[in-house]
């Protein structure tokens, strides 16, 4: 059996945020609780939405205390502000950090017995749909605006809580390229590779189906055609829109069929060392593809074709390897770090992750919910070897 859970409505294209007032009016929504982050507020991205709200007379409150890897404390602070403001809709503006925080708030608002956040891990037995959420994506990576997943960091335990709830999906998603043009090159590169990871893992997971395969293959094609241009020139609206579509359709797929151990291994890097999620996925992807290749040779050949590689005259094995090499080339072209030892502590030249850290990372990754979606069965020992290879 296959199931697809999607938004009620989605908008695409530069300037599509102008449709927000009509959507609010028909739902009789007059007070918006905005969840974003300090940088998006500082650089005027949030203002692009609040200007629209001002124009239609909608009252709003802006909450920006959200970390790049949002924490339980961020959720609790947002929930407190939400309850004080008493809105009738949550408007999330950002990448995965802001939208994931908004989802956690929305779920707890209608299911208060899960207020500890920790009990939401996995597929929690919530009884009510989340408080209505409208999501504005400002990156082309996480696809949080279209997924039923959200990830919150438990700082005390040093791990990420991967939460899955079909009731948390935003009712409306906006992918407005005007809100993405200010994204820095590094963030564009990392989030773009995150989207590619979603598409590749969604394509090869055992839960894949004909619909998800169609979505993932086209996502890989769109990202391969547009990511370099988006990194080179952030104001390239055509490339930004191509990436927005690529990220969104990957989200449509993986949200419903699952992911694999690239994500399992990336999550503890974020939880324990605050490595940006997109960077972690991008760095690990080629190594995990090498590991998974024996289990999905034919599909890797399909991936090579989607990325524009000519596989005429190649054996299935050669075509599969060509996909891995093309992923490596794309990663290098857009400036992604290639090894874990290349990651530095913020503002220093000091190595962030040490060899003795890898064992704990492997243990954390093995019990991550995404591990079950990997096409090749694995173990703590094999994941540790992957971390060592990536180091």
N, C-alpha and C positions, 0 to 999 in steps of 0.2 A: 504493500500500500504506500502511496506517495501523498504528501500533503503540502500545500503552498499557502502560507500566511503572508499577506501583503498589506500595504497601506490602503486606506479607502481611496485616497487621491494623491497624486504626485505631480509636481510641476517642474519643468526644465526650461533652461534658456535664460540668457542675460535679461535681468529686469523682471523676472517672473514673480518676484515678491509683491508686485503691485496687485496680485490676486488675493493677497491675505485679507483685506477688509471684507470682500464678498464672502469669503469662507467663514469669517468670524460672524458676520451679520446673519447668515442663514442658520448658524448654530446658536445664535443669541448669546455670544460670548463677549463680555464687556470689560473683563479684568484679566490681564495677562501677567503671569509670573515668569520672568525671563531668566533662564539659566545660561550663563556664558562664562568666559574667563577674562582675566584682567587685561591680557594683551589684545584680545579682540575688541574690548571696550576702548582701550587706549588708542588703537589705530583706526577707530571709526567704523569698524565692521558692524558692531551692534547698532550703531546709529542708523545704518541703512534700513534696519527693521523698525527701530523706534520712530524714525521719521514717518514711516508708513502708518504706524499706530497713532502718532500725533495727528496725522491727516484725517483719520477716521474717528478721532475722539475716544480711542480706547485707553483706559487707565492701565498703567503697568508699573511693575517693580523689577529692578535689575539686580540679580545676584551674580557675583563674579568670583566668589571664593572657591575656585575649582582648580586642582592641580592637574598637570599633564597625565599622571596616572592617578585618577581620583580615588580618594580614600573614604573609609567609613565616616571619619570626622567631617569631610566635605559634605557627605550626604546628610548627616545629622544637622549641620549648620544650615544647609539649604532647606531642609524640612521645617526647621524652626521658623525661618523667614517666610516660607510658604504658608504655614499655619497662621502667622500674624497678618499676612496680607489678604488671605482668604480669596484667592482668584477663582475664575471658572475655566481657565485653560493654562497649561504650561507651554511656554515657547522656548525651545532649546536652540541656541545659536552656537555652532562650533563643530569640532570634529567629535571623535568618540568620547573624549573626556567630558565635555559639557552634556552631550546627549545621553551618555550612560548615567551621569549623575541625575539628569532629569527623569530618566526611566526609573531609577531607584526611588526617587521622591514620589513619582506617580504611582508606583506599585504600593509603597508603604501608605500613601495617603488614603487608599481605598482598602488596604489590608494592614491595619495598624499593628496587628499581632506579630508582624515581621519587622518591627522597627529596629531590632538589633542589627539588621542588614545581613549578618552572618547566616541566618536561617534561610536566606534567599538563594544560597549557593545551589547549583545544580538546577533541577526542575522542581521548584518549590510548589507545595500544594496550595497556592493562593486561590481564593474563591471568587474574587472580583476583578474585573478588568481595571487596568491602571487609569488614573485620572487622565483626562484627554491631553495629549501632547501633540504639538505642531513642531516639526524639526526643520531647521535651516542648516544644511551642510555647508561648512566653510572649507573643508578639505575634500579631496577625492581619494579616500583611503578606507576608512573604517566601515562606511556604509551603514553606520548606526541608525541613520534615518529610516532604514527599511528592514532592519533585522529585529528578531525577537530575543536577541542576546544583549547583555550588558556586563561589564567587568568592573569590579570595585576592589581596591587594594585593602587588605587587612594588614595594616602596618605592624600591629602587635605580633601577629603570627609570621609576618614576612612572606605573605603569599597573596595571590590574586584569587578573588572569588568570581568564578565564571557562572553567571546566572542566566537561566533560560526561562522565558515566560511568554507564551503567545499573546497574552493580554497586555504586554508592555509596548507593542509596536505603535509608533506614532500614527495618529489618524491621517495626518497630512505631512508630506515631505516636500521640501523646496530645495532644488539644486540650481541656484542662481549664480551663474559664472561671474557676475559683477562682484559677488561676495567672496570670490576666490582669488582675484587678481593680486591681492596684496600678500598672499602666502609666500614666505621666503623660499629660495631655491632648495635649501636643505630639507625643509618640511614638505615641499612639493615632491621631492625625490622619495623621501621615506614613506609618505602616505601613499604615493603612487605604487611603490613596491609592496606595500601592505595590501592594496587592492589586487595586485597581480597574485600575491600569495593566496588571497581568498579565492580567486578564480581557479588557480591551479589545484589547490587542495580540494575545493568543491568539485572539481572535474574528476579527480581520481579517488575520492572517498567511496567506500563500499555502498554508501547510501545514495549515490548519484542515480538519477533517472533521466529519461530523454529530455524533459523540460530543463532540468538543471544543467545537463550537458550542453544544450543549445545556448543557454545563458552564459555559462562559463567560457565556452569556446569564443563567443563573440566578445566577451569582456577581455579575454587575453588579446584578441585582435585589436580592439579599441585602445587598450593601454599601450600595446607595443607600437601602435601608430602615432600616439599622441604624447607619451610621457616625456620623451627627450625634448620635444618642442615646448612643453609646459614648463620644464625646468629651465630651459634656455631663456625663455621670454614669458614671464608670468602674465603679461598683458595680452598674450595671444588667446583671444576669446575662443577661437575654433578649437585649439588644443585643450583649453580649460573645459569646454563643453564636451569634447570627446572623452576626457578623463572622468567627468561627472557621470556620463552615461556608463562608462566602463566600470566605475566603482559601484554604481547603483545596481546594475544587472548582476554583478558578482555577489552583491549583498542579497538580492532576491534569491539567488541559488544557495549560497552556503548557509544562510539563515535557516533553510529548510532541509538541508542534507548533511550539514556538518563540516568539520575541518579535520586537520591531522596534527602531526607532531611538530611541524614548524611552529604552530601556535602553542602547543604544549611546552615547547622549549623556550619560546619567547616570553611567555607569561612570568616565569620566575625571574628572568632577567629584569623585567619591569618591577616586579614586587620587591626583590632584594637589592637591586642596584639602580632602580629608577631609570633604566634604559628606555628611551622612547619606543613605543610598541612597533612603529613602522620600521625603525632602524633594526630592531631585534629580528623581526621577520625577514627583512631584506637581506641581512647578513647570513642568516641560517638557511634560507631557501635553497641555494644551490647544493649545499651539503646534504640536506634532507632529500632532495631530488635524486642525488646519486644513490643514497641508501634505499629509496623507494623504487628505483628503476626496475629491478627484477620483477616487481609485482604489477607494473603497469607500462610495459614497453610500448604497446600499441598506442595507448593514450598519450604517451610522451611524444610519439611521432605526430599525433594530431596537434599537440601543443606547438611543436616546431613549425608546422604549417600555419597555425594561427599567428605565429610571431613573424611570418614572412620568410621563413627559411625554405629554400628549395630542397626537397628531399628526393627528387628524381634520381634514380640510380642508387639510392642508399638502401641498405638493409634495414629491417625494423630496428635492430640494435643501434645502428649508426644514426638513424633518424631520431631515436630516443636521446642519444648522447648529444645530438645537435641542439635539441631543446634546452638541455642543461647549459651548454656552452653559450647559447643565445641569452639565457637569463643572466649568466655571469657577465656577458658583454654589456647588456643593458645596465646592470648594476654598476659596473665600472664607469660607463659613460656618464652616469649622473652623479658620481661621487659618493657612492655608498661605501662605508668601511668594510673591508674584506675579511677581517679576523677579529675575534673577541679581544685579543690582546691589544688591538688598535684603539679600543674604547678607553677614554681617559676620564678621570674624575673632573667634574665641572670646574672650569677655570684653572686647571693645572695640567702638567704633563705626566701626572702620576697614573699608572695603570689602574683601571677601575676594577677589573676582575682578575683574580689570581688563580693559578692552577689548582690550589687547594679548595677553591670554591666550587669546582665543577661537580664533585660528588653530590653535594647537597642540591645543586641545581637539577641534576639528573633524577634524584629521588622525587623532587617536587614535580618535575615534568611528567614523570611516569604516572602519577596519580591525577594529573590534570584531566578534566572531562573531555578535552579534544583528542586525547590519545586513542580512545576507542574508535575514532573515525579515520585512523590512518590505514592505508591500503595494505601495509605490511605489519604483521604483529611484531611487537617489540618488547624490550625489557629494560630495566634500569641500567644493566651493564651495556647494552647496545646504545642507549641514549647517552651514557657517559662517554662512550667512544666517539659518538658524533660531536659532543661538546669539545672533546680533545682535538678532533680533526679540525673543528672550526676555530680552535684557539690559536 
